[in-house]
Amino acid sequence: GGKLMHRSEEDYLKAIYEISVNTESNLVKSVDVAETLGFTVQSVNEKIKRLDSKGYVNFIPYKGVELTKKGLEESIRMVRAHRIWEVFLMEKLGYSWHEVHEEAEDLEHAASDKLIERIYNLIGRPKYCGHGNPIPSFDGKIENIYKKSLFEFDLGSNFILKRVFDNKKLLIDLNKKDIKINDEFNVLSKNDKVIIIVKNNIEYTITNNQSKMLFGD
């Protein structure tokens, strides 16, 4: 059927959803949305007011924004489509994890729910995308999201990489180091600049900044 939303509005809903999942809070600050999407707070607030008038969010001045039931359903639909496309591109078409984001951004808006569901079945109904983010199933189940960053792991502890921020520079760097989801490491040393982790007797130096973008078990 016809789309009632503009693509940019869908991107806003998705950003609000992802921030609320990461911060474990239903209320999301405009400034965080602005930072995520790279817009000014003023233009974000204008867009959020429009989404409010359409019933997708509740905008509470000076406090933040929260998704309504309708907004949550729509954002989950977009997030699901995005992550399913990412898995498809990586598994079936040989894309690397730093290449899939832009393609999936376009495809998620172009595909019908029926097509998304067929691709989902084709790729074996994965629970997570290639970056380790949960893919909401069509019956509304969402797997555990890994929240503990490498930065928070103690010296000497084991770290299994389960999720990475979809940050291009980070992903390219991890590629060069040959670090992948589900790799197991031991935390060898920590200081105020870097964390050194070890896998198969090979040491990897991760900056503290990067270590806050890697999550594990």
C-alpha positions in Angstrom: 0.0 0.0 0.0 0.9 3.7 -0.1 3.5 5.0 2.4 2.1 7.6 4.8 5.5 8.4 6.1 8.5 10.1 4.6 11.7 8.3 4.6 13.3 10.8 6.9 10.5 10.3 9.4 11.1 6.6 9.4 14.8 7.3 10.1 13.8 9.4 13.1 11.6 6.7 14.5 14.4 4.1 14.1 16.9 6.4 15.7 14.6 7.0 18.7 14.0 3.3 19.0 17.7 2.4 18.9 18.6 5.1 21.4 15.9 4.0 23.8 17.1 0.3 23.6 20.7 1.3 24.2 19.9 3.6 27.1 17.2 1.3 28.5 14.9 4.4 28.7 11.6 5.1 27.0 12.3 8.8 27.1 14.9 9.9 24.6 16.5 13.3 24.5 16.3 15.4 21.4 20.0 16.2 21.6 20.8 12.4 21.4 18.6 12.1 18.3 20.4 15.1 16.8 23.8 13.6 17.6 22.8 10.2 16.1 21.4 11.7 12.9 23.8 14.6 12.6 21.2 17.3 12.6 20.6 20.4 14.8 18.5 20.1 17.9 16.2 22.7 16.4 15.5 20.8 13.2 15.1 17.6 15.3 12.5 19.2 17.5 10.5 20.4 14.4 10.5 16.9 13.0 9.6 15.3 16.3 6.6 17.7 16.6 5.4 16.5 13.2 5.7 12.9 14.3 3.8 13.8 17.4 1.0 15.3 15.4 0.8 12.1 13.3 0.6 10.0 16.5 4.0 8.2 16.3 5.6 9.8 19.3 4.8 11.8 22.4 7.0 14.9 22.6 7.4 16.2 26.2 9.1 19.7 26.0 12.4 19.9 27.9 12.1 16.2 28.8 12.3 14.3 25.6 10.4 12.1 23.2 8.9 8.6 23.5 7.4 6.3 20.9 3.7 5.6 21.0 2.5 2.0 20.4 2.0 3.0 16.7 5.5 4.5 16.6 7.1 1.5 18.3 5.4 -0.9 15.8 6.6 1.2 12.9 10.2 1.5 14.2 10.4 -2.2 14.9 9.2 -2.9 11.3 12.0 -0.6 9.9 14.7 -2.0 12.2 13.7 -5.6 11.3 13.8 -4.8 7.6 17.2 -3.1 7.9 18.8 -5.9 9.8 17.4 -8.6 7.6 18.8 -6.9 4.5 22.2 -6.6 6.3 22.3 -10.4 6.9 21.2 -11.1 3.3 23.9 -8.8 1.8 26.6 -10.3 4.0 25.6 -13.9 3.8 24.3 -14.2 0.2 26.1 -11.4 -1.6 29.5 -11.4 0.2 29.3 -7.8 1.5 31.6 -6.9 4.4 30.0 -5.6 7.6 31.2 -2.0 7.0 29.6 -1.9 3.5 26.0 -3.0 4.3 24.6 -0.1 6.2 24.0 2.3 3.3 22.6 -0.4 1.1 20.3 -1.6 3.8 19.1 2.0 4.4 17.9 2.2 0.8 16.5 -1.3 0.6 14.5 -1.2 3.9 12.4 1.6 2.5 11.8 -0.1 -0.9 10.8 -3.5 0.1 7.3 -4.7 1.1 6.7 -6.6 4.3 6.0 -9.7 2.3 9.4 -9.5 0.5 11.2 -8.9 3.9 9.5 -12.0 5.3 10.6 -14.2 2.4 14.2 -13.0 2.7 14.0 -13.6 6.4 12.9 -17.2 5.8 15.5 -17.7 3.1 18.4 -16.7 5.4 17.1 -19.0 8.2 15.4 -16.5 10.5 18.5 -15.2 12.1 18.2 -13.8 15.7 21.0 -11.3 15.2 22.4 -9.2 12.3 26.1 -9.2 11.4 26.8 -6.4 13.9 25.2 -8.4 16.7 22.0 -6.5 17.0 18.9 -8.5 17.6 16.4 -8.9 14.7 12.8 -8.6 16.0 10.9 -11.7 14.9 7.6 -11.3 13.1 5.7 -12.5 16.2 7.4 -9.7 18.2 10.1 -11.6 20.0 13.4 -9.7 20.5 16.5 -11.5 21.7 18.8 -10.2 24.5 20.9 -7.2 23.5 24.5 -7.3 24.7 25.1 -4.2 26.8 28.4 -4.8 28.6 31.2 -3.1 26.8 34.8 -4.4 26.6 35.7 -1.2 28.5 33.8 -2.6 31.6 35.4 -6.0 31.6 37.9 -6.7 34.3 41.6 -7.6 33.9 42.1 -11.3 33.3 38.5 -11.9 32.4 37.2 -13.6 29.2 35.5 -11.5 26.6 33.3 -13.0 23.8 32.6 -10.3 21.2 28.8 -10.3 20.6 27.9 -6.9 19.3 29.7 -4.0 17.6 28.6 -0.4 17.0 27.8 0.1 13.3 30.7 2.6 13.0 32.5 2.4 9.6 35.9 3.3 10.9 35.7 0.8 13.8 34.5 -2.0 11.5 37.2 -1.4 9.0 39.8 -1.5 11.8 38.3 -4.7 13.2 38.6 -6.2 9.7 42.3 -5.4 9.5 42.8 -7.0 12.9 40.6 -10.0 11.8 38.3 -9.6 14.8 34.8 -11.0 14.3 31.5 -11.6 16.2 31.8 -14.6 18.6 35.6 -14.4 18.8 36.9 -15.1 22.3 39.6 -13.1 24.0 41.2 -12.7 27.4 41.7 -9.2 28.8 45.5 -9.0 29.2 46.0 -5.4 30.3 44.3 -2.0 30.7 45.5 1.5 31.1 44.0 5.0 30.6 44.5 4.8 26.8 44.2 1.2 25.6 43.0 -2.3 26.5 45.1 -5.2 25.2 43.2 -8.4 24.5 44.6 -11.8 23.5 43.2 -14.5 21.2 45.2 -17.6 20.2 48.4 -16.0 21.6 47.9 -13.0 19.4 47.6 -9.6 21.2 45.3 -6.9 19.9 45.5 -3.3 21.1 42.1 -1.6 21.3 41.8 2.0 22.2 39.5 2.8 25.2 37.3 4.8 22.9 36.8 1.7 20.6 36.4 -0.6 23.6 33.2 1.3 24.5 31.8 0.3 21.1 32.4 -3.4 21.5 30.0 -5.4 23.6 30.2 -9.0 24.9 29.5 -11.7 27.2 
